[in-house]
Amino acid sequence: EPTEQVCEFLMFSRGNKNSLSQPQMAITYGKKVLIENIQEEIPSILEPLLFRTIVKKSSTYYVNVGTDQIEYPPKSRLYLQCKLSNPHFKPETAAQSTIINFIVTEKGLEDQLLAMVVNYERQELETKRQELVRQQNDFEVKLSMLEESLLVSLSSANPETILDNTELIDNLDNMKKTALTIENQKEEAKVTEKIINAEREKYRILASEGSMLFFLISALVFVGHMYQYSLESFIIFFFKAIENTSNQDQETRVPELVLNIRYTIYQWIARGLFERHKIIFLSMMAFRMIQKGIIKVDWSPAMMNFLLTAAPKTEGDNPLKQW
């Protein structure tokens, strides 16, 4: 149950004044512990937990945390959360732990934005898609349960009288009919899903535009460390552009939404940029749209690379001696 999971999962911040005593108590009681804002250097006090330097005394397990030796139930779990975009942990840390990268990718953000946009523009469409996903999962569960029930029935039957066991034969027949019904329902659901996905794809261009803009904004931190923007803030302005678009004709609404999103996001970002950085941001937008084919011009990666790096030729004489 979600409620029970919340009760078992305790979260602590590294900056908390009780950041050591509270996790110790949680681990002793066998809870799942999450410590936030870990940096590349893992605190040495957590290393015994991370490296599982556990001592067994009688039937009880213990681990040293700092100067204290605390009880370590086998069901205890430790999770460390790092907010750095590209952390480099020590090899021993990587070897003793499972590292999961939850950083959003451009394609992943595009899919998330697509679901949000469709839910806003065509709520009944997204609701139906989610219902289909649940149905497909239910079908898989039912088929798995039928297979398990079939194996149990066959394994418990007497091999000598299995052909005379009418109850078993009737159950097998009913299982076969149920399995065929479920397979037919799965095929019907797949057809419906294709229709829904075709309608959803009409809004893919909006999600692609939003994902592209967010990653361009995220790259501004390399221009100035103060240019940092959260995904939550971006989504607010993203949907503000959609809300401010009054055109309801679906054929012309989507292209107009793309322009409004682009303009609204630029206005939001430009308010916090120095003047000399506004042209950089505009250039980033233009170059990215050229790469994605939104702006139709003849270009090649080599041309773009020459424009950005302007690598000088090392062969031949300089035709402009005065330079």
C-alpha positions in Angstrom: 0.0 0.0 0.0 1.3 3.5 -0.8 0.5 4.6 2.8 2.6 1.9 4.3 5.5 2.7 1.8 5.5 6.3 3.0 5.6 5.1 6.6 8.6 2.9 5.9 10.5 5.4 3.8 12.2 8.2 5.8 13.9 11.1 4.2 16.7 13.3 5.7 18.7 16.2 4.5 22.4 16.3 4.8 22.3 19.8 6.2 19.9 18.8 9.0 21.4 19.2 12.5 20.1 15.8 13.4 21.3 14.3 10.1 23.2 11.5 11.9 21.1 10.5 14.9 17.8 10.3 13.1 19.1 8.0 10.3 20.7 5.8 13.0 17.4 5.3 14.7 15.6 4.7 11.4 18.2 2.0 10.4 17.9 0.4 13.8 14.2 0.0 13.3 14.7 -1.5 9.8 13.3 1.5 7.8 14.2 2.7 4.3 16.4 5.8 4.7 16.9 8.5 2.0 19.6 11.1 2.6 19.4 14.1 0.3 21.9 16.5 -1.3 24.9 14.1 -1.2 28.0 15.6 -3.0 30.7 13.7 -4.9 32.6 13.0 -1.7 30.4 10.6 0.4 30.7 11.5 4.2 33.2 9.0 5.8 30.7 8.4 8.6 28.4 6.7 6.0 31.1 4.4 4.6 30.5 1.5 6.9 26.9 1.4 5.8 27.8 1.9 2.1 30.5 -0.8 2.2 28.4 -3.1 4.5 31.0 -3.6 7.1 28.6 -5.6 9.2 29.5 -7.6 12.4 27.3 -10.5 13.5 27.0 -11.1 17.3 24.9 -14.1 18.1 21.9 -13.8 15.8 22.0 -10.0 15.5 23.9 -7.9 13.0 25.6 -4.6 14.0 27.4 -1.8 12.1 29.6 1.0 13.3 28.3 4.5 12.4 30.6 7.2 13.8 31.5 6.2 17.4 28.3 4.2 17.8 27.6 0.6 17.1 24.0 0.2 16.0 21.8 -2.7 15.2 21.5 -3.4 11.5 18.3 -5.4 10.5 18.7 -7.1 7.1 15.7 -5.3 5.7 17.2 -1.9 6.2 17.9 0.1 3.1 20.0 3.2 2.5 19.4 5.6 -0.5 21.7 8.6 -1.3 20.4 11.3 -3.5 22.7 13.7 -5.4 21.4 16.8 -7.3 24.6 17.3 -9.3 24.1 17.2 -13.0 27.2 15.1 -13.7 28.8 13.7 -10.5 32.0 11.7 -10.5 32.1 9.3 -7.6 35.1 7.4 -6.4 35.5 3.9 -8.0 35.0 2.2 -4.7 31.7 4.0 -4.2 30.5 3.0 -7.6 31.6 -0.6 -7.0 29.8 -0.9 -3.6 26.5 0.8 -4.7 23.9 0.8 -7.4 23.9 4.1 -9.3 20.7 5.1 -11.0 20.7 8.2 -13.3 17.3 9.9 -13.1 18.3 13.0 -15.1 15.7 13.7 -17.7 16.7 13.3 -21.3 15.4 15.4 -24.2 13.4 12.5 -25.6 12.1 11.6 -22.1 11.0 15.1 -21.4 9.3 15.2 -24.8 7.2 12.2 -23.9 6.3 13.7 -20.5 5.3 17.0 -22.1 3.2 15.2 -24.8 1.2 13.4 -22.1 0.7 16.8 -20.3 -0.3 18.7 -23.4 -2.7 16.0 -24.6 -4.2 15.9 -21.1 -4.8 19.7 -21.3 -6.0 19.9 -24.9 -7.8 16.5 -25.2 -8.3 15.2 -21.7 -10.7 12.5 -22.8 -8.0 11.2 -25.2 -5.3 10.9 -22.5 -7.7 9.4 -20.0 -8.7 6.7 -22.5 -5.0 6.0 -23.2 -4.2 5.6 -19.5 -7.3 3.3 -19.2 -6.0 1.2 -22.1 -2.6 0.9 -20.4 -4.2 -0.3 -17.2 -6.4 -2.8 -19.2 -3.3 -4.2 -21.0 -1.6 -4.7 -17.6 -4.7 -6.4 -16.2 -4.8 -8.7 -19.2 -1.2 -9.7 -18.7 -1.9 -10.4 -15.0 -5.0 -12.5 -15.8 -3.1 -14.6 -18.4 -0.3 -15.2 -15.9 -2.8 -16.2 -13.2 -4.5 -18.6 -15.6 -1.2 -20.2 -16.6 -0.2 -20.6 -13.0 -3.6 -22.1 -12.1 -3.3 -24.5 -15.1 0.1 -25.7 -13.9 -1.2 -26.2 -10.3 -4.2 -28.2 -11.5 -2.1 -30.4 -13.8 0.6 -31.0 -11.2 -1.9 -32.0 -8.5 -3.9 -34.3 -10.7 -3.5 -38.1 -10.5 -1.8 -39.2 -13.8 -3.6 -42.5 -13.7 -7.1 -41.0 -13.6 -6.4 -37.6 -15.3 -8.5 -38.6 -18.4 -11.5 -39.5 -16.2 -11.3 -36.3 -14.1 -14.2 -34.4 -15.6 -13.8 -31.5 -13.2 -10.2 -30.9 -14.3 -11.2 -31.2 -18.0 -14.0 -28.6 -17.5 -11.7 -26.3 -15.8 -9.1 -26.6 -18.6 -11.8 -25.8 -21.1 -13.0 -22.8 -19.2 -9.4 -21.5 -18.9 -8.9 -21.9 -22.7 -12.1 -19.9 -23.4 -11.1 -17.2 -20.9 -7.6 -17.0 -22.5 -9.1 -16.6 -26.0 -11.4 -13.9 -24.7 -8.5 -12.0 -23.2 -6.4 -12.4 -26.3 -9.3 -11.0 -28.4 -9.7 -8.1 -26.0 -6.0 -7.4 -26.2 -6.1 -7.2 -30.0 -9.1 -4.8 -29.8 -7.2 -2.7 -27.3 -4.2 -2.5 -29.6 -6.3 -1.2 -32.5 -7.9 1.4 -30.2 -4.4 2.3 -28.9 -3.2 2.9 -32.5 -6.1 5.3 -33.2 -5.4 7.2 -29.9 -1.7 7.4 -30.6 -2.4 8.8 -34.1 -4.4 11.6 -32.5 -1.8 12.2 -29.8 1.0 12.5 -32.4 -0.7 15.7 -33.7 0.6 17.4 -30.5 4.1 15.9 -30.7 5.5 19.1 -32.2 4.5 21.1 -29.1 6.2 18.6 -26.8 9.3 18.6 -29.1 9.4 22.4 -29.0 9.1 22.5 -25.3 11.8 19.8 -24.7 14.2 21.6 -27.1 13.7 25.0 -25.4 14.2 23.6 -21.9 17.5 22.0 -22.8 18.7 25.2 -24.4 17.8 27.1 -21.3 19.6 24.5 -19.2 22.7 25.1 -21.3 22.8 28.8 -20.3 24.4 27.8 -17.0 27.7 27.5 -19.1 27.3 31.2 -20.1 26.7 32.4 -16.5 26.3 30.3 -13.3 23.3 32.5 -12.3 21.3 31.3 -15.3 19.7 28.3 -13.7 16.0 27.5 -14.2 13.9 24.7 -12.8 11.7 22.4 -14.8 8.7 23.4 -12.6 9.1 27.0 -13.6 9.5 26.1 -17.2 6.3 24.1 -17.2 4.4 27.0 -15.7 5.3 29.3 -18.6 4.9 26.5 -21.1 1.3 26.1 -20.2 0.8 29.9 -19.8 1.6 30.2 -23.5 -1.0 27.5 -24.3 -3.7 29.2 -22.1 -3.1 32.5 -23.8 -3.7 31.1 -27.3 -7.3 31.8 -28.2 -7.4 30.1 -31.6 -9.5 26.9 -31.2 -9.3 25.6 -34.8 -7.2 22.5 -34.5 -5.7 22.8 -38.0 -4.2 26.3 -37.2 -4.1 26.1 -33.4 -1.0 23.8 -33.1 1.3 25.9 -35.4 0.2 29.0 -33.5 0.8 27.3 -30.2 4.4 26.5 -31.3 5.1 30.2 -32.0 3.4 31.3 -28.8 5.4 28.8 -26.7 8.7 29.9 -28.3 7.9 33.6 -27.8 6.6 33.3 -24.2 9.7 31.2 -23.1 12.0 33.7 -24.8 10.4 36.7 -23.0 10.6 34.9 -19.7 14.3 34.0 -20.1 15.3 37.3 -21.7 14.1 39.3 -18.7 16.9 37.8 -16.6 19.7 37.9 -19.2 22.4 40.5 -19.7 22.1 42.3 -23.1 25.2 40.6 -24.4 23.8 37.2 -23.5 20.4 37.7 -25.2 22.0 37.4 -28.7 23.8 34.2 -27.5 20.5 32.7 -26.4 18.8 33.7 -29.7 21.7 32.2 -31.7 21.4 29.0 -29.7 17.7 28.8 -30.5 18.4 29.5 -34.2 21.2 27.0 -34.5 19.1 24.3 -32.8 16.1 24.9 -35.0 18.4 24.7 -38.1 19.7 21.3 -36.8 16.2 20.0 -36.3 15.1 21.2 -39.7 12.5 23.7 -38.3 14.4 26.5 -40.1 15.0 25.3 -43.7 18.5 26.3 -44.8 21.4 24.5 -46.5 23.9 23.6 -43.9 26.2 20.8 -42.7 27.8 19.9 -39.4 31.2 20.9 -40.8 29.8 24.4 -41.6 28.4 24.8 -38.1 31.7 23.6 -36.6 33.6 26.1 -38.7 31.3 28.9 -37.6 31.7 28.0 -33.9 35.4 27.2 -33.8 36.9 28.9 -36.9 39.9 26.6 -36.9 42.8 28.2 -38.8 44.6 26.5 -41.6 48.1 25.4 -40.8 49.1 24.8 -44.4 50.2 27.3 -47.0 51.2 31.0 -46.7 48.9 33.6 -45.2 47.5 35.6 -48.1 47.0 38.6 -45.7 50.5 39.4 -44.5 49.4 42.4 -42.5 47.3 40.2 -40.2 
